[in-house]
Amino acid sequence: MTNADFVLAPIAELHWNGAKMADAGIAFADGKIKKIGPAQEIIREYPEVRREPAGLVTPGLVDPHTHIVWGGNR
């Protein structure tokens, strides 16, 4: 068994690299993603690690730009 610091599982819907995965899990170690996979696989691999469930998980980079047509109050 490998070490992880935190597990986010089960995740109802995970959006990752342009794909969508239902019932997923993510294991983190040292602030980085260690493993992504089906929730039950992640839970089984890291049974002693602190775990939290989640509804929807998406990448953190969101492009908040606007277009000139929206100049003025929004």
PDB file of N, CA, C and O in Angstrom, chain B, residues numbered from 101:
ATOM      1  N   MET B 101       0.827  -1.175   0.000  1.00  0.00           N
ATOM      2  CA  MET B 101       0.000   0.000   0.000  1.00  0.00           C
ATOM      3  C   MET B 101       0.880   1.250   0.000  1.00  0.00           C
ATOM      4  O   MET B 101       1.887   1.310   0.706  1.00  0.00           O
ATOM      5  N   THR B 102       0.496   2.235  -0.788  1.00  0.00           N
ATOM      6  CA  THR B 102       1.269   3.471  -0.847  1.00  0.00           C
ATOM      7  C   THR B 102       0.627   4.523   0.043  1.00  0.00           C
ATOM      8  O   THR B 102      -0.537   4.405   0.424  1.00  0.00           O
ATOM      9  N   ASN B 103       1.391   5.543   0.367  1.00  0.00           N
ATOM     10  CA  ASN B 103       0.901   6.575   1.279  1.00  0.00           C
ATOM     11  C   ASN B 103       0.167   7.690   0.550  1.00  0.00           C
ATOM     12  O   ASN B 103       0.491   8.032  -0.587  1.00  0.00           O
ATOM     13  N   ALA B 104      -0.817   8.241   1.222  1.00  0.00           N
ATOM     14  CA  ALA B 104      -1.540   9.425   0.754  1.00  0.00           C
ATOM     15  C   ALA B 104      -1.886  10.224   1.998  1.00  0.00           C
ATOM     16  O   ALA B 104      -1.951   9.677   3.099  1.00  0.00           O
ATOM     17  N   ASP B 105      -2.109  11.524   1.819  1.00  0.00           N
ATOM     18  CA  ASP B 105      -2.456  12.402   2.933  1.00  0.00           C
ATOM     19  C   ASP B 105      -3.955  12.607   3.074  1.00  0.00           C
ATOM     20  O   ASP B 105      -4.462  12.837   4.172  1.00  0.00           O
ATOM     21  N   PHE B 106      -4.660  12.520   1.948  1.00  0.00           N
ATOM     22  CA  PHE B 106      -6.088  12.840   1.933  1.00  0.00           C
ATOM     23  C   PHE B 106      -6.725  12.161   0.735  1.00  0.00           C
ATOM     24  O   PHE B 106      -6.108  12.040  -0.323  1.00  0.00           O
ATOM     25  N   VAL B 107      -7.968  11.720   0.906  1.00  0.00           N
ATOM     26  CA  VAL B 107      -8.720  11.099  -0.184  1.00  0.00           C
ATOM     27  C   VAL B 107     -10.048  11.826  -0.347  1.00  0.00           C
ATOM     28  O   VAL B 107     -10.771  12.057   0.623  1.00  0.00           O
ATOM     29  N   LEU B 108     -10.353  12.177  -1.572  1.00  0.00           N
ATOM     30  CA  LEU B 108     -11.638  12.778  -1.912  1.00  0.00           C
ATOM     31  C   LEU B 108     -12.427  11.699  -2.642  1.00  0.00           C
ATOM     32  O   LEU B 108     -12.188  11.440  -3.821  1.00  0.00           O
ATOM     33  N   ALA B 109     -13.374  11.066  -1.936  1.00  0.00           N
ATOM     34  CA  ALA B 109     -14.144   9.956  -2.515  1.00  0.00           C
ATOM     35  C   ALA B 109     -15.308   9.605  -1.598  1.00  0.00           C
ATOM     36  O   ALA B 109     -15.150   9.671  -0.379  1.00  0.00           O
ATOM     37  N   PRO B 110     -16.430   9.247  -2.111  1.00  0.00           N
ATOM     38  CA  PRO B 110     -16.749   9.211  -3.528  1.00  0.00           C
ATOM     39  C   PRO B 110     -17.053  10.611  -4.068  1.00  0.00           C
ATOM     40  O   PRO B 110     -17.555  11.479  -3.354  1.00  0.00           O
ATOM     41  N   ILE B 111     -16.735  10.798  -5.337  1.00  0.00           N
ATOM     42  CA  ILE B 111     -17.055  12.030  -6.057  1.00  0.00           C
ATOM     43  C   ILE B 111     -18.161  11.675  -7.036  1.00  0.00           C
ATOM     44  O   ILE B 111     -17.988  10.805  -7.889  1.00  0.00           O
ATOM     45  N   ALA B 112     -19.304  12.354  -6.914  1.00  0.00           N
ATOM     46  CA  ALA B 112     -20.438  12.035  -7.785  1.00  0.00           C
ATOM     47  C   ALA B 112     -20.086  12.266  -9.254  1.00  0.00           C
ATOM     48  O   ALA B 112     -20.429  11.450 -10.109  1.00  0.00           O
ATOM     49  N   GLU B 113     -19.401  13.379  -9.550  1.00  0.00           N
ATOM     50  CA  GLU B 113     -19.034  13.677 -10.931  1.00  0.00           C
ATOM     51  C   GLU B 113     -17.696  14.414 -10.953  1.00  0.00           C
ATOM     52  O   GLU B 113     -17.549  15.482 -10.358  1.00  0.00           O
ATOM     53  N   LEU B 114     -16.727  13.825 -11.647  1.00  0.00           N
ATOM     54  CA  LEU B 114     -15.386  14.401 -11.763  1.00  0.00           C
ATOM     55  C   LEU B 114     -15.139  14.766 -13.220  1.00  0.00           C
ATOM     56  O   LEU B 114     -15.286  13.930 -14.111  1.00  0.00           O
ATOM     57  N   HIS B 115     -14.763  16.019 -13.457  1.00  0.00           N
ATOM     58  CA  HIS B 115     -14.381  16.469 -14.803  1.00  0.00           C
ATOM     59  C   HIS B 115     -12.870  16.591 -14.805  1.00  0.00           C
ATOM     60  O   HIS B 115     -12.307  17.341 -14.008  1.00  0.00           O
ATOM     61  N   TRP B 116     -12.198  15.856 -15.699  1.00  0.00           N
ATOM     62  CA  TRP B 116     -10.747  15.800 -15.682  1.00  0.00           C
ATOM     63  C   TRP B 116     -10.238  15.568 -17.095  1.00  0.00           C
ATOM     64  O   TRP B 116     -10.657  14.615 -17.751  1.00  0.00           O
ATOM     65  N   ASN B 117      -9.348  16.417 -17.571  1.00  0.00           N
ATOM     66  CA  ASN B 117      -8.744  16.288 -18.907  1.00  0.00           C
ATOM     67  C   ASN B 117      -9.777  16.130 -20.015  1.00  0.00           C
ATOM     68  O   ASN B 117      -9.602  15.307 -20.914  1.00  0.00           O
ATOM     69  N   GLY B 118     -10.841  16.905 -19.957  1.00  0.00           N
ATOM     70  CA  GLY B 118     -11.866  16.877 -20.994  1.00  0.00           C
ATOM     71  C   GLY B 118     -12.832  15.714 -20.898  1.00  0.00           C
ATOM     72  O   GLY B 118     -13.710  15.576 -21.749  1.00  0.00           O
ATOM     73  N   ALA B 119     -12.693  14.878 -19.891  1.00  0.00           N
ATOM     74  CA  ALA B 119     -13.591  13.728 -19.722  1.00  0.00           C
ATOM     75  C   ALA B 119     -14.416  13.891 -18.448  1.00  0.00           C
ATOM     76  O   ALA B 119     -14.078  14.685 -17.570  1.00  0.00           O
ATOM     77  N   LYS B 120     -15.486  13.137 -18.365  1.00  0.00           N
ATOM     78  CA  LYS B 120     -16.340  13.151 -17.175  1.00  0.00           C
ATOM     79  C   LYS B 120     -16.372  11.733 -16.613  1.00  0.00           C
ATOM     80  O   LYS B 120     -16.554  10.764 -17.349  1.00  0.00           O
ATOM     81  N   MET B 121     -16.191  11.629 -15.293  1.00  0.00           N
ATOM     82  CA  MET B 121     -16.181  10.324 -14.629  1.00  0.00           C
ATOM     83  C   MET B 121     -17.166  10.373 -13.467  1.00  0.00           C
ATOM     84  O   MET B 121     -17.129  11.301 -12.659  1.00  0.00           O
ATOM     85  N   ALA B 122     -18.036   9.388 -13.381  1.00  0.00           N
ATOM     86  CA  ALA B 122     -18.981   9.296 -12.270  1.00  0.00           C
ATOM     87  C   ALA B 122     -18.427   8.349 -11.215  1.00  0.00           C
ATOM     88  O   ALA B 122     -17.695   7.412 -11.534  1.00  0.00           O
ATOM     89  N   ASP B 123     -18.778   8.597  -9.956  1.00  0.00           N
ATOM     90  CA  ASP B 123     -18.356   7.758  -8.828  1.00  0.00           C
ATOM     91  C   ASP B 123     -16.836   7.577  -8.819  1.00  0.00           C
ATOM     92  O   ASP B 123     -16.329   6.456  -8.862  1.00  0.00           O
ATOM     93  N   ALA B 124     -16.125   8.702  -8.762  1.00  0.00           N
ATOM     94  CA  ALA B 124     -14.666   8.702  -8.834  1.00  0.00           C
ATOM     95  C   ALA B 124     -14.038   8.960  -7.472  1.00  0.00           C
ATOM     96  O   ALA B 124     -14.730   9.239  -6.493  1.00  0.00           O
ATOM     97  N   GLY B 125     -12.721   8.862  -7.428  1.00  0.00           N
ATOM     98  CA  GLY B 125     -11.964   9.170  -6.224  1.00  0.00           C
ATOM     99  C   GLY B 125     -10.604   9.739  -6.592  1.00  0.00           C
ATOM    100  O   GLY B 125     -10.051   9.417  -7.643  1.00  0.00           O
ATOM    101  N   ILE B 126     -10.066  10.591  -5.718  1.00  0.00           N
ATOM    102  CA  ILE B 126      -8.743  11.163  -5.916  1.00  0.00           C
ATOM    103  C   ILE B 126      -7.964  11.010  -4.615  1.00  0.00           C
ATOM    104  O   ILE B 126      -8.471  11.331  -3.540  1.00  0.00           O
ATOM    105  N   ALA B 127      -6.741  10.523  -4.716  1.00  0.00           N
ATOM    106  CA  ALA B 127      -5.837  10.448  -3.567  1.00  0.00           C
ATOM    107  C   ALA B 127      -4.783  11.538  -3.731  1.00  0.00           C
ATOM    108  O   ALA B 127      -4.247  11.735  -4.821  1.00  0.00           O
ATOM    109  N   PHE B 128      -4.489  12.249  -2.631  1.00  0.00           N
ATOM    110  CA  PHE B 128      -3.511  13.335  -2.642  1.00  0.00           C
ATOM    111  C   PHE B 128      -2.350  12.993  -1.712  1.00  0.00           C
ATOM    112  O   PHE B 128      -2.543  12.385  -0.659  1.00  0.00           O
ATOM    113  N   ALA B 129      -1.146  13.389  -2.112  1.00  0.00           N
ATOM    114  CA  ALA B 129       0.043  13.251  -1.274  1.00  0.00           C
ATOM    115  C   ALA B 129       0.915  14.479  -1.488  1.00  0.00           C
ATOM    116  O   ALA B 129       1.194  14.859  -2.625  1.00  0.00           O
ATOM    117  N   ASP B 130       1.340  15.093  -0.405  1.00  0.00           N
ATOM    118  CA  ASP B 130       2.201  16.277  -0.463  1.00  0.00           C
ATOM    119  C   ASP B 130       1.593  17.391  -1.315  1.00  0.00           C
ATOM    120  O   ASP B 130       2.313  18.092  -2.026  1.00  0.00           O
ATOM    121  N   GLY B 131       0.266  17.555  -1.247  1.00  0.00           N
ATOM    122  CA  GLY B 131      -0.413  18.620  -1.967  1.00  0.00           C
ATOM    123  C   GLY B 131      -0.583  18.383  -3.461  1.00  0.00           C
ATOM    124  O   GLY B 131      -0.989  19.290  -4.188  1.00  0.00           O
ATOM    125  N   LYS B 132      -0.280  17.184  -3.922  1.00  0.00           N
ATOM    126  CA  LYS B 132      -0.395  16.869  -5.348  1.00  0.00           C
ATOM    127  C   LYS B 132      -1.285  15.644  -5.533  1.00  0.00           C
ATOM    128  O   LYS B 132      -1.425  14.819  -4.630  1.00  0.00           O
ATOM    129  N   ILE B 133      -1.880  15.542  -6.712  1.00  0.00           N
ATOM    130  CA  ILE B 133      -2.697  14.367  -7.024  1.00  0.00           C
ATOM    131  C   ILE B 133      -1.782  13.167  -7.173  1.00  0.00           C
ATOM    132  O   ILE B 133      -0.820  13.185  -7.941  1.00  0.00           O
ATOM    133  N   LYS B 134      -2.101  12.130  -6.427  1.00  0.00           N
ATOM    134  CA  LYS B 134      -1.309  10.896  -6.475  1.00  0.00           C
ATOM    135  C   LYS B 134      -1.967   9.869  -7.389  1.00  0.00           C
ATOM    136  O   LYS B 134      -1.291   9.191  -8.163  1.00  0.00           O
ATOM    137  N   LYS B 135      -3.306   9.759  -7.292  1.00  0.00           N
ATOM    138  CA  LYS B 135      -4.003   8.754  -8.087  1.00  0.00           C
ATOM    139  C   LYS B 135      -5.458   9.162  -8.276  1.00  0.00           C
ATOM    140  O   LYS B 135      -6.080   9.710  -7.366  1.00  0.00           O
ATOM    141  N   ILE B 136      -5.995   8.893  -9.458  1.00  0.00           N
ATOM    142  CA  ILE B 136      -7.411   9.105  -9.774  1.00  0.00           C
ATOM    143  C   ILE B 136      -7.955   7.779 -10.271  1.00  0.00           C
ATOM    144  O   ILE B 136      -7.292   7.066 -11.024  1.00  0.00           O
ATOM    145  N   GLY B 137      -9.168   7.453  -9.843  1.00  0.00           N
ATOM    146  CA  GLY B 137      -9.767   6.211 -10.302  1.00  0.00           C
ATOM    147  C   GLY B 137     -11.167   6.052  -9.758  1.00  0.00           C
ATOM    148  O   GLY B 137     -11.713   6.980  -9.161  1.00  0.00           O
ATOM    149  N   PRO B 138     -11.754   4.884  -9.957  1.00  0.00           N
ATOM    150  CA  PRO B 138     -13.079   4.610  -9.402  1.00  0.00           C
ATOM    151  C   PRO B 138     -13.053   4.755  -7.874  1.00  0.00           C
ATOM    152  O   PRO B 138     -12.074   4.379  -7.229  1.00  0.00           O
ATOM    153  N   ALA B 139     -14.118   5.296  -7.306  1.00  0.00           N
ATOM    154  CA  ALA B 139     -14.167   5.587  -5.872  1.00  0.00           C
ATOM    155  C   ALA B 139     -13.839   4.371  -5.015  1.00  0.00           C
ATOM    156  O   ALA B 139     -13.027   4.470  -4.096  1.00  0.00           O
ATOM    157  N   GLN B 140     -14.442   3.249  -5.293  1.00  0.00           N
ATOM    158  CA  GLN B 140     -14.224   2.074  -4.449  1.00  0.00           C
ATOM    159  C   GLN B 140     -12.781   1.578  -4.517  1.00  0.00           C
ATOM    160  O   GLN B 140     -12.256   1.059  -3.532  1.00  0.00           O
ATOM    161  N   GLU B 141     -12.138   1.733  -5.673  1.00  0.00           N
ATOM    162  CA  GLU B 141     -10.732   1.346  -5.801  1.00  0.00           C
ATOM    163  C   GLU B 141      -9.846   2.249  -4.938  1.00  0.00           C
ATOM    164  O   GLU B 141      -8.950   1.766  -4.247  1.00  0.00           O
ATOM    165  N   ILE B 142     -10.098   3.557  -4.980  1.00  0.00           N
ATOM    166  CA  ILE B 142      -9.312   4.507  -4.188  1.00  0.00           C
ATOM    167  C   ILE B 142      -9.549   4.275  -2.689  1.00  0.00           C
ATOM    168  O   ILE B 142      -8.600   4.268  -1.905  1.00  0.00           O
ATOM    169  N   ILE B 143     -10.800   4.087  -2.298  1.00  0.00           N
ATOM    170  CA  ILE B 143     -11.135   3.850  -0.884  1.00  0.00           C
ATOM    171  C   ILE B 143     -10.471   2.558  -0.394  1.00  0.00           C
ATOM    172  O   ILE B 143      -9.938   2.514   0.714  1.00  0.00           O
ATOM    173  N   ARG B 144     -10.505   1.521  -1.210  1.00  0.00           N
ATOM    174  CA  ARG B 144      -9.906   0.231  -0.842  1.00  0.00           C
ATOM    175  C   ARG B 144      -8.377   0.348  -0.734  1.00  0.00           C
ATOM    176  O   ARG B 144      -7.770  -0.277   0.136  1.00  0.00           O
ATOM    177  N   GLU B 145      -7.758   1.141  -1.611  1.00  0.00           N
ATOM    178  CA  GLU B 145      -6.300   1.272  -1.598  1.00  0.00           C
ATOM    179  C   GLU B 145      -5.789   2.128  -0.433  1.00  0.00           C
ATOM    180  O   GLU B 145      -4.666   1.935   0.033  1.00  0.00           O
ATOM    181  N   TYR B 146      -6.619   3.083   0.041  1.00  0.00           N
ATOM    182  CA  TYR B 146      -6.210   3.991   1.119  1.00  0.00           C
ATOM    183  C   TYR B 146      -7.234   3.964   2.260  1.00  0.00           C
ATOM    184  O   TYR B 146      -7.850   4.990   2.547  1.00  0.00           O
ATOM    185  N   PRO B 147      -7.426   2.823   2.913  1.00  0.00           N
ATOM    186  CA  PRO B 147      -8.496   2.695   3.908  1.00  0.00           C
ATOM    187  C   PRO B 147      -8.291   3.516   5.180  1.00  0.00           C
ATOM    188  O   PRO B 147      -9.269   3.877   5.834  1.00  0.00           O
ATOM    189  N   GLU B 148      -7.063   3.815   5.540  1.00  0.00           N
ATOM    190  CA  GLU B 148      -6.780   4.515   6.796  1.00  0.00           C
ATOM    191  C   GLU B 148      -6.619   6.022   6.622  1.00  0.00           C
ATOM    192  O   GLU B 148      -6.408   6.737   7.601  1.00  0.00           O
ATOM    193  N   VAL B 149      -6.717   6.509   5.395  1.00  0.00           N
ATOM    194  CA  VAL B 149      -6.487   7.928   5.107  1.00  0.00           C
ATOM    195  C   VAL B 149      -7.781   8.720   5.298  1.00  0.00           C
ATOM    196  O   VAL B 149      -8.867   8.248   4.964  1.00  0.00           O
ATOM    197  N   ARG B 150      -7.643   9.936   5.842  1.00  0.00           N
ATOM    198  CA  ARG B 150      -8.813  10.814   6.015  1.00  0.00           C
ATOM    199  C   ARG B 150      -9.500  11.000   4.667  1.00  0.00           C
ATOM    200  O   ARG B 150      -8.853  11.253   3.651  1.00  0.00           O
ATOM    201  N   ARG B 151     -10.837  10.866   4.681  1.00  0.00           N
ATOM    202  CA  ARG B 151     -11.595  10.876   3.433  1.00  0.00           C
ATOM    203  C   ARG B 151     -12.814  11.771   3.551  1.00  0.00           C
ATOM    204  O   ARG B 151     -13.465  11.811   4.595  1.00  0.00           O
ATOM    205  N   GLU B 152     -13.124  12.491   2.474  1.00  0.00           N
ATOM    206  CA  GLU B 152     -14.311  13.338   2.379  1.00  0.00           C
ATOM    207  C   GLU B 152     -15.016  13.056   1.062  1.00  0.00           C
ATOM    208  O   GLU B 152     -14.349  12.830   0.053  1.00  0.00           O
ATOM    209  N   PRO B 153     -16.351  13.062   1.042  1.00  0.00           N
ATOM    210  CA  PRO B 153     -17.085  12.906  -0.213  1.00  0.00           C
ATOM    211  C   PRO B 153     -17.220  14.262  -0.916  1.00  0.00           C
ATOM    212  O   PRO B 153     -16.998  15.310  -0.309  1.00  0.00           O
ATOM    213  N   ALA B 154     -17.585  14.227  -2.194  1.00  0.00           N
ATOM    214  CA  ALA B 154     -17.802  15.459  -2.951  1.00  0.00           C
ATOM    215  C   ALA B 154     -18.879  15.227  -4.001  1.00  0.00           C
ATOM    216  O   ALA B 154     -19.084  14.105  -4.463  1.00  0.00           O
ATOM    217  N   GLY B 155     -19.559  16.301  -4.367  1.00  0.00           N
ATOM    218  CA  GLY B 155     -20.589  16.211  -5.399  1.00  0.00           C
ATOM    219  C   GLY B 155     -20.005  16.377  -6.787  1.00  0.00           C
ATOM    220  O   GLY B 155     -20.035  15.450  -7.596  1.00  0.00           O
ATOM    221  N   LEU B 156     -19.469  17.570  -7.064  1.00  0.00           N
ATOM    222  CA  LEU B 156     -18.913  17.877  -8.373  1.00  0.00           C
ATOM    223  C   LEU B 156     -17.508  18.419  -8.188  1.00  0.00           C
ATOM    224  O   LEU B 156     -17.288  19.320  -7.379  1.00  0.00           O
ATOM    225  N   VAL B 157     -16.551  17.873  -8.938  1.00  0.00           N
ATOM    226  CA  VAL B 157     -15.168  18.344  -8.893  1.00  0.00           C
ATOM    227  C   VAL B 157     -14.754  18.691 -10.318  1.00  0.00           C
ATOM    228  O   VAL B 157     -14.863  17.869 -11.227  1.00  0.00           O
ATOM    229  N   THR B 158     -14.274  19.926 -10.499  1.00  0.00           N
ATOM    230  CA  THR B 158     -13.815  20.390 -11.808  1.00  0.00           C
ATOM    231  C   THR B 158     -12.424  20.997 -11.661  1.00  0.00           C
ATOM    232  O   THR B 158     -12.008  21.327 -10.550  1.00  0.00           O
ATOM    233  N   PRO B 159     -11.701  21.148 -12.767  1.00  0.00           N
ATOM    234  CA  PRO B 159     -10.383  21.794 -12.682  1.00  0.00           C
ATOM    235  C   PRO B 159     -10.512  23.204 -12.112  1.00  0.00           C
ATOM    236  O   PRO B 159     -11.534  23.861 -12.309  1.00  0.00           O
ATOM    237  N   GLY B 160      -9.491  23.668 -11.412  1.00  0.00           N
ATOM    238  CA  GLY B 160      -9.529  24.963 -10.749  1.00  0.00           C
ATOM    239  C   GLY B 160      -9.270  26.152 -11.644  1.00  0.00           C
ATOM    240  O   GLY B 160      -9.549  27.284 -11.248  1.00  0.00           O
ATOM    241  N   LEU B 161      -8.747  25.938 -12.834  1.00  0.00           N
ATOM    242  CA  LEU B 161      -8.461  27.057 -13.718  1.00  0.00           C
ATOM    243  C   LEU B 161      -9.692  27.378 -14.561  1.00  0.00           C
ATOM    244  O   LEU B 161     -10.091  26.592 -15.420  1.00  0.00           O
ATOM    245  N   VAL B 162     -10.282  28.533 -14.308  1.00  0.00           N
ATOM    246  CA  VAL B 162     -11.449  28.974 -15.055  1.00  0.00           C
ATOM    247  C   VAL B 162     -11.096  30.305 -15.700  1.00  0.00           C
ATOM    248  O   VAL B 162     -10.605  31.209 -15.023  1.00  0.00           O
ATOM    249  N   ASP B 163     -11.334  30.434 -16.975  1.00  0.00           N
ATOM    250  CA  ASP B 163     -11.012  31.655 -17.699  1.00  0.00           C
ATOM    251  C   ASP B 163     -12.138  32.677 -17.496  1.00  0.00           C
ATOM    252  O   ASP B 163     -13.209  32.528 -18.084  1.00  0.00           O
ATOM    253  N   PRO B 164     -11.913  33.712 -16.673  1.00  0.00           N
ATOM    254  CA  PRO B 164     -12.979  34.664 -16.358  1.00  0.00           C
ATOM    255  C   PRO B 164     -13.027  35.864 -17.308  1.00  0.00           C
ATOM    256  O   PRO B 164     -13.474  36.940 -16.910  1.00  0.00           O
ATOM    257  N   HIS B 165     -12.581  35.701 -18.540  1.00  0.00           N
ATOM    258  CA  HIS B 165     -12.531  36.852 -19.440  1.00  0.00           C
ATOM    259  C   HIS B 165     -13.920  37.250 -19.933  1.00  0.00           C
ATOM    260  O   HIS B 165     -14.882  36.493 -19.803  1.00  0.00           O
ATOM    261  N   THR B 166     -14.005  38.438 -20.493  1.00  0.00           N
ATOM    262  CA  THR B 166     -15.250  38.925 -21.090  1.00  0.00           C
ATOM    263  C   THR B 166     -14.926  39.516 -22.453  1.00  0.00           C
ATOM    264  O   THR B 166     -13.755  39.637 -22.812  1.00  0.00           O
ATOM    265  N   HIS B 167     -15.940  39.884 -23.208  1.00  0.00           N
ATOM    266  CA  HIS B 167     -15.759  40.440 -24.544  1.00  0.00           C
ATOM    267  C   HIS B 167     -16.215  41.891 -24.555  1.00  0.00           C
ATOM    268  O   HIS B 167     -17.025  42.302 -23.724  1.00  0.00           O
ATOM    269  N   ILE B 168     -15.694  42.661 -25.498  1.00  0.00           N
ATOM    270  CA  ILE B 168     -15.980  44.087 -25.567  1.00  0.00           C
ATOM    271  C   ILE B 168     -17.478  44.372 -25.702  1.00  0.00           C
ATOM    272  O   ILE B 168     -17.938  45.430 -25.274  1.00  0.00           O
ATOM    273  N   VAL B 169     -18.224  43.474 -26.273  1.00  0.00           N
ATOM    274  CA  VAL B 169     -19.663  43.676 -26.395  1.00  0.00           C
ATOM    275  C   VAL B 169     -20.320  43.862 -25.029  1.00  0.00           C
ATOM    276  O   VAL B 169     -21.399  44.445 -24.922  1.00  0.00           O
ATOM    277  N   TRP B 170     -19.663  43.363 -23.995  1.00  0.00           N
ATOM    278  CA  TRP B 170     -20.198  43.480 -22.643  1.00  0.00           C
ATOM    279  C   TRP B 170     -19.626  44.699 -21.895  1.00  0.00           C
ATOM    280  O   TRP B 170     -19.736  44.783 -20.672  1.00  0.00           O
ATOM    281  N   GLY B 171     -19.017  45.638 -22.631  1.00  0.00           N
ATOM    282  CA  GLY B 171     -18.475  46.829 -21.998  1.00  0.00           C
ATOM    283  C   GLY B 171     -19.562  47.576 -21.249  1.00  0.00           C
ATOM    284  O   GLY B 171     -20.689  47.666 -21.737  1.00  0.00           O
ATOM    285  N   GLY B 172     -19.262  48.102 -20.101  1.00  0.00           N
ATOM    286  CA  GLY B 172     -20.265  48.782 -19.287  1.00  0.00           C
ATOM    287  C   GLY B 172     -20.674  47.891 -18.121  1.00  0.00           C
ATOM    288  O   GLY B 172     -19.987  46.924 -17.791  1.00  0.00           O
ATOM    289  N   ASN B 173     -21.787  48.225 -17.510  1.00  0.00           N
ATOM    290  CA  ASN B 173     -22.271  47.456 -16.355  1.00  0.00           C
ATOM    291  C   ASN B 173     -22.834  46.114 -16.777  1.00  0.00           C
ATOM    292  O   ASN B 173     -23.510  45.989 -17.798  1.00  0.00           O
ATOM    293  N   ARG B 174     -22.536  45.116 -15.965  1.00  0.00           N
ATOM    294  CA  ARG B 174     -23.056  43.781 -16.257  1.00  0.00           C
ATOM    295  C   ARG B 174     -24.017  43.433 -15.181  1.00  0.00           C
ATOM    296  O   ARG B 174     -24.598  42.348 -15.199  1.00  0.00           O
TER     297      ARG B 174
END
